[in-house]
Amino acid sequence: MKVFASLKRGVPPEKILEDLVPVLKQIVPQALDRFGTSILQYSTPNKADFLGFVPLKEQIAKSLNIENPGRIIIGNGGMSVISWLVKLLQSFRPGSTEIAVEAATYDRFLQLCAALGYQVAGVHFGDEGGINTDHLEKVLLNSDVGLFYQNGHDQNPTGKRQILENVKAGAEICRKNNCLYLFDAPYRELHMERHETYLLPLDEEPFSECCIFAGSFTKTIAPGLHCGYIVVPEWMLPLINPRVACEQLNPVYFTQGIIAEAMIQEIYQDLTRRIRRDYVTPRALTFNIATADFLSGANWTPLEGGYFGYIQFPGMDGPGAMIAETRSLGLEIDSGRGSIAPDCHDHILRLGEPFRFPVVTNEPEIIMKAIGVMAKAWKEVRS
């Protein structure tokens, strides 16, 4: 049967990118008029160097309520800056051999930890609103963890939304245990219209001491722009700056200038509002309604934003039969097992076999059909 949808990876709907083309046609010449050769040259004193394009740093700082834009380091993609940050972990926490993550987390980050030789310690989810903070404290007390990585706001892959109080509690536990806290928030602005998101108080303790905040324009504008950033504590700057120069001699200033121009003119803010209204809200509502209607007995978290859902099906012996059955019905899906921390399989699988549901379209009929196919396949393969 012809495939009508693929849920293997999360990608922006093509319509979002089509709508972006005329916006970029407007912004690019305006960015060149404003910034001139500073977005074309290797570097420009006081404007652009290996730490990023200063006008964009200033706009990011304004959006996050950060007093010092110098704490921001911009690179060529969110995962890129996170990658070289983890490579430099020994500079900040010498002797660390482990990295803590949520029980189910961003699979690319798990792959990064494995590639760099770090053991992974999983932290259980709480009943609602984030992690089990008691379990985080236990993990940090009983292991040599130098960094806790959390995928923030609307979590990848589960869709769980952390409440601010839970995040603050986690940051305080990290501070007490001399552990860095990496809060990765690529979906911060991609929430349903009726929900407000929160800003971390990055200039206040404990965040100012131990928190590294990561953000990205990949989801809010376009993957092809390759622009992400981190906000680091001030004490870290003398340690990190010389090493960043070895990791990225020249970030893509042209891209950073385009984004800065969009933020200065508030075109960026209009774009994110439109994405929330036309894409995030309808797809989350459709997912929630369809899953509640078709998948009685499955375990899932109602979406409030982000790009991911996570559906767990009890009564299955592994993912293979489900993947094959949905493929025969025209739907490609992927197991959620690759997102699970190695020591948390029992914690996650007790609720059923997990499958990722990246919401790659806002078309209700496609989302409804995909969930209907999953329901039919589950009925066929459950043991």
N, C-alpha and C positions, 0 to 999 in steps of 0.2 A: 504493500500500500504506500502511496505517496505520503511523505512526511508533511504534516500541516503546521507543526511547530517543533522547535528544538529548545529544550530547557537545560542544555548542558552548561552554558555559561551565561552570566548576566551581561547584557549589552544594551545600550540605549536604543529605543525604537528608532528605526530609520527616519520616521517623520520628524522627530526632534532635530536631527541633523539637517534634514531638508529645510526646516524652518530657520535654522541657524545661518544658512548660506547668505541670504540677503543682509542679515545683521552684520556678518563679518565683512561683506563688501562695503558696508558703511564705515565700520570701525577701523579697518586696516589703514586707509589713507589718513584718517584723523589721528591715529597713533603715530604715523610717520610725521605728520605735521607738528604734533606736540613734542615728540621725543627725538626726532631727527636721527642722526647717525648713532646715537647711544644704544639703539636696539639692533644695530647692524655691526658694530665694532666688537673686537675681542673684549675690551673693557673700557669704561669711562670713569675717571676719578669722581668720587662722590655720587655716582649715578648707577654704575653697574660693575660688579666684580663676581668672583667665584661663589659668593654667598647669595647672589641674586640681584634683581633689579630693584633699586631703592624705591621708586614710586609705587611699585606693586607691594613691597613690604609695608609701606605707609598705609595703603588701602586695606591690606589684611589686618594690620594692627588696629585700625579704626573699626573694622567689622567685628573684631574679637575683644574690643575694649582693653587693648594692651598699650601701656604707656610707652614702652621702648621698642620701636620697630627693629632695632638691632638684634633682638632675640630671635628674629625670624630668619630662617635659611631656606631658600627656594631652590628647587632642583627640577630635573626633567621627569616628573611623574611622582605620584605619592609613594608607590612601592619602591621607586629608586632611592628616595631620600631615607625611607625606613631601612632599606637594605644596607646602605653604608653606615647608618646609625648603629645597626646591630653589629656590623663589622668592627666598629670602634668601641664596643661595649667594654672591652678589657681596659681601655683608657680611663673609664669612669668607675668601673667596679672590678678591679683586678682580682683574678682568681675565680670569678663566677663561672660556673659550669652549667647552670640551668637557666631556662627562661620559663616563666609561668604564663599560661594563656587560659582563656575561658575553655570550659569542657568541650565545646564545639566552637570553632573559630575559623578565620580566613585561611583557607587551605594553602594559599601561596606563602603565608607567613610560616606555617608548619614546615613547608618545603625549604624555606630559607634557613630556619633553625637547623634542620637536618644537614643542609649543605655546609653550614659553618661549624658543625660538630657540637652543637648545644643539645643537651637533654631537655625534654619538655615536661613540665609539671602542670597538669590540668587543674583548674579551679571550678568547682561545681557551681551551677546556677542556683540562685535562690528561688523561693516560691513565686516571687514576682518582682519586677523592677530591677533586675541585674544579677550580680553574683551573690553567692553565699559568703558573706564577709568572714564568718567564723572559719570557713574552710580555707579562705585566702590566708588568714593569719596562721593557720596550722601548716599550710604549704610553705610559707616563708620561714617559719620557725624551724622546720624539719628538713630543709634542703638549702643548697647553695645557689639561690636564685638572685640574679643581679638585675632582672628586668621583668616586670609584669606587663604583658601586652593585652589590651582590651579594645575590641572593635566597637566603637561608641555609637550612641544614640539608637539607630535602628540597626541591630546587629546582623552581621554577615557570619553565618548563613541562616540563623534561626528567626530573624525578624523581631527578636525581643528588644524592647525599648528600656534602657536603663533610666531610673529616676535619679535626679541630681543628688539626693541624700545618699543613695547607695554609692554613687561615684565618689562623693566626698569621703565617705567612710573607707572605701578602698584606697584612696590616695593617702589618707592618714595612716592606714596600716602599712602601706609601702614606705612612707616617711619614717615611721618608727623602726622599721626593719632594714633601713638603709638600702632600699630597693627602688630602682627607677620605675616610673609608671608611664608607659607609653599608651596614650589614649588616641586611637586612630579613628577619625571622624569624617570619612568621605561622604557620608549621607546626611550630614548635619542639617543642611538646608532642604533636604528632600523629604519633607513630612507632609501628612495630609493637611488640607487647608484649615480644618477645625482645630488642629493641634498647634501649640506653640512649642518651639524648641528652646533649649536653654544654652547659655554660654557658661563655660567653666570660668571661674574667677582666677584666671591664670596669674594675676599679679598678687594674689593672696596665698598665704600658707593654708594647706600643705602643698598646693599646686606649684607655687613659685619655687619650692625647694626640690621637688622630686619629679614633677610632671613634664613630660615631653608631649606636646599636642601636635598631631599630624593631620593635615587637611589636603584636599585635592580638588582640582577643577575638572577632573576627568569626567565625573558624572554630571556636574552642574553645567558644563559647557560642552566639551567633546573629548573623547579619548585621544584623538589625533593631535591635540594641543600639547600633550605631555607636560603637565605642570602640576607639581605638588610642593608642599612645604612642611617644615616643622617649626615649632616654637619651643625653644630650650630654656632652662633656667639660666640666669645670668652667670652663675658660678661656672657653668659648663663652657662658656664661650672661649676662654683662653685655651682650653683643652681641645675643643672641637674645630675651631677655625683653621689652624694649620693643617689638620688632617683632611678637612673637606677639600682643601686646595688640591690634594692628591687624588681625590675621588672624582671631582668634577671641575676641571679647569675653566670651562666656559659653559654655563647653562644657556638655554635658548632664550636670549633676551628678547628676540622678536616676539615670541609667544607671550612672554611676560609683559611686554609693552602693550600688546593687544588687550590682555586681560585687565591691566591697569587702566587703560583708556575706557574699557567697558564699565569698570567700577566707578571711575571718576564721573562719567556721564549718567551713572545709575542705570545703564542698559543691562548690566549684569544682574542687578537686583530685580529688574523687570523680567528677565529671562527665567530666573529661579521661581518667581511668583507664578509665571505661566506654566512652568513644568509642574509645580505643585498642583495647580488648578486642572490642567488638561491631561496630565499623565499619572502623577503619583496618586492623587485622590481617587479617580475612577478605577484604576487598576487595583488599589488596595481594597476598596469597597467591593468590587466584583469578586476578588479572591476570597474575602471574608464571607460573603454571602454564599458563593458557590461551594466553598469548603464545608461550611456549616450544613448546607442542604444535601450534598452528595456523599460526604465522607464521615458519616456518623460512626463513632468508634475509633477513628484515627485521632492522633494527638498533633496539635499545631498551635501556633501563636497567632492571634489576629494581628494583621499588619496595621501599623500606624504611619508607615513611610518606608524609605529605603528601597532596595531593589530585590530583596530576597524573602522568600517564605521557606519553611522547613516542615515537611509533613512526615509523620512517623506512623507506620502501619503495623499494628500488632499481628501476631499469628503468621509470621513469615520466617523462612529459614534462608537468610541472605538476600541480596538485592538482584541476583541474576535473572530469576524467573520474571520478576516484575519489569525489569528493563526490556527483556525480550518480548513480553506480552504487550506492553505499551507500544513498542516499536512496530509490532504487527498491526497495530491500530492507528499508526501514523503519527505517533508522538515519541520524540526522543527525550529521555530523562537520564539523570545521573545520580548515582548513589551519594548519600551524604556522609558516608563513612570516612572519606578522605579529609573531612573537616574536623574529625574527632581527635582530641589529644589522646596519645597512646594509652595513658593510664586511666582514661575516663570512658572506655567503651561500655562497661557495665552500667555506669551512671546514665549514659545516653540511651543505650539499646534497651533498657528496661521499659521504655515507653514505646518501643516498636522499631522496625527497620526504617532508617531515615532516608529521605530523598529531598534534594534541593529543588526549590521552585523559584528560580529567578524570573521575576515578572518582566518579561522582555517586550510586552505590548500592553497598550491600554485598551485594546479592542475587546469589549466584554464577551463577544461570541467566541473568540479564541481562548480566552481564559476559562470560560464556562466549559467549552468543549474539552480542553486539556484536563480539567479536574474530573469531568465526566468519564473520560478515558481511563484516568487513574483509578477511579472508583470501580469501573468494569474490570480492569486488570486485577485489582486487589481481590475482587470476588473470585476470580478464576484461580489465583495462585496461592491464596492463603491456606495454611496447613491446618 
